[in-house]
Amino acid sequence: MEYVKPNELSRVLEEHGILTYSTKGQSLRKLLREGLIPNALKISGRWEIRHSNNNRIKTLSNKKAIIEKNHSTVNIVKGFAPIADSSSQILILGTLPGSISLQKGEYYASPNNHFWKIIAELFNETLLLSYDARVTMLKKHHIALWDVLCSANREGSLDADIKNPVANDIVGFITTHPSLQKIVFNGKEAEKKFNDLIGARDIPEHIKFISMPSTSYMNTHFSFEEKKRHWSSILK
């Protein structure tokens, strides 16, 4: 891994008895703010603690080291910023954008993904082609959209091919969006990654977790109508 987020590292430090964990990892964040953690950077308002070899590897002339460095950074997929506003009540979490979404810079951009159609039908909305209109539809119904993962190594679009996952700061997001009431996982893999990397420990008790069938066309276990029926439970 090239870097780790504070919420991930805090849990590991506590497991090894190095630093007591507190709500939202404040013990570690305090040290970060005081500049006491080597290789830590604050990028776009988020802390990243870089691998200790990050700078050294860049200066090595040894061919083998350069090859290894290049190999470790190949096929790095980075996700999008969340779609949300101050009135968001439902946070829908996917795993990581697929290749078509990455090309277009849009959530669920594949025409074969049922996400936008399901949301439109749940709220009796006309499904418009404009991405901006779709985003407006989400906000109108107080829905926020993000992914569990900030980045990972992955070839193609399959969740099964994800390696070296790095989680988004979901706990921090919830803290700054106090209207949130539900977290909805778009697929079992999103739920698994959340449990593996973040967990519910620091999520406020009033937040309800709901796991939904993946809206991906690769999920052939459910028809569109069955997916929509399951997803309708997020409105209850």
N, C-alpha and C positions, 0 to 999 in steps of 0.2 A: 504494500500500500504506500502511495506517495504521501498521504497525510491522513490524519484522523480528526474527527470533530470532538469537541469537549464532552458532549453527552455520551458518546461512545467510550471515550477514554476514562471518564469518571467512573463508570461501572467496573471497568477492568482494574483501576487503581484500588477501588474498595475491595474487590475480590481478593487482592493480594495484600491487603492491609497496609497500603502505602498512603492513601489519603481518604479520610472519611467522606462518604458521599452525603450530600445534602440536596434539598429540593433544587431541581434544575441544574445540579452540578455547580452550585455557587462557590464551593471551596476551590475548585479548579479555576473557575472563571475569575475569581478574585486574583489569583496568581497571574493569570493571563493579563489582566488589566494593569497589574503592577510591573509587567515586563519581566517576570521571573522564570518564564518557561522558554527555553531555547527553541529556535526554529519556528516560533509561533507567529502567524500573520493574521491580520484582520482584513478580510477581503469582502467588500460590499456589505459591511456590517456583520459578517460572520467570521468566527475564529476558525482557523485551520492550523493544526500543529504538524509541521512537515517532518518527514523522515530525516533522521540525523545525518544521513549520507547525501541528502538532496543536492547540496552545493558542491560537495567534494566530487561526486560522480561526474558532474558537468565539466570539471577541470582535468579529469584524468585523460591522458593520451593513450593509455593502454587500449588496444582495439577490443579486447574481450569485454572490458568494463563498459565501453560505449555500446557494444552490441547488447549486453544485458540490460542496460538502461533503456535502449530503444525498444527492446522486447517488452519491458515492463509497462511502457506507456502506449503500446499499440492497441488500437481499437478501444480507446477510452471513450465512453459515452457519458455525456453530461446532460442532466435533465433541465427542465424549465423552471422559471420562477412560478410561485403559486398564483392562481387566479382567486382573488378574495377581496372583500371589503369589510368595513367595520360591522356590518349586519349579518355576516355569514353565520349560519347556524348548523350547516351540514358540511363536513369536510370529506370529500371523496378522494381516496388515495389509490393510485395505480402503483405499478412497480417501477417502470422506467419507460420513457417514450420509445416507440418502435422506429424503424428506419424511415418510414414515410413521414411520420410526425417530426422526426429530426430534420428531414429535408425541408419541410414546409414551416417548421417552427410553430407547430400547432398541436395541441393535445388531441389525440384520437383522430388523426388526419386520414387514416386509411378508410376508404369508402366501404370496406368490408367489416369495419368495426361497428357494432350496434350501439355504442355509447350514446351518441347524440340523438339518434332516433328514439331510443328508450326514454331519455330525459324529456324530449319534446312530447312524447305521447303520455308520459306520466302526468305532465302538467297541462295537457290539452293545448299545446303550443304548435304552431306551424313550424316545421323544420326548415329553416332558411339556410342558404348555401354560404352566406357570408360568415366567416369565423368571428368577426366582431359582433355580429348579431347573436351568434350562439353564446358567446361570452356574456353578452348583455342578458340573455335568457337565464343563464346560471345565476347571475347576481340578482336578477328580479326575484328569483325564488330562494334567495339566501343560501346558495350553494357555493362552496369553495372547492377548488380543484388543485391537486398537487400529486406528487409521487412520493413513495416511501424513500426511494434512493435519490441521492444527489448525483452520484456517478458510479460507474463500474466498468470493468473490462467486458466487452461482449462483441461477438461476431454475429451479424444478423439482427433479428428482432425477438428471438425466443427468450423467455425468462429463464429457461433451463440452461442457457449458455452464459448466464451472468457469473462473473468471477470478481473477486476483490470489491464487493459492494461497500459503498459509503452512504450512510443514512443522512437524510435531511434532518434539520432541527425541528422535529414535529412538536416537541415539548415547548420550545420557544415560541413557535407559531401559535399554539393554543393560548399561551400566556398573553400574547398581544391581540388575541381575538376572543374576548371573554363571552361573546354571544354564542359560541359553539356549543352544540348539544350532542352531536353525533359524529362519529368517525365511521365511514363506510369504506370497506375494502373492495376494490374492483378485482376480484379473483383471489383464490387461495394463496397464490405466490406472493401477492402484496401483503396479505395477512401474515404469512410465514416470515417474510423479511422484516416486517415490523416487530414481530415477537422476538426474532433472533437478535436484531440490532438495537431496538429501542425498548420495547416492552411497555406494559401498562403501569408500571410502578409509580411513575411521576405524572401520570395523566390524572387530572381531577376526577373525583369519584362520580360526579354528575354526568360525565361524558359516557355515552352509550356506544358500544362497539357493534357493528353489523357487518357480516361477511356476505358478499353477493357473488353470484356466478360471474366469471369474467365475461365482459362484453365482446371479447375478441372472437373473430370468426373461427379461430383455431379451437375454441371451446365448442366441440360438437356434441357434448353431453346434453345440451339444452337447445331447444328450438328458440327462435326469437320470442315467440309468445310466452314460452316458459321463463325465459330470462326476464321479460317485462313483468311477469307475474311475481317473480321473486323480488325484483327491484322495487315493486310498488310498496314493499314493507318499509322502505326508508321514509315514507310519508306518515307512518303511524306514530 
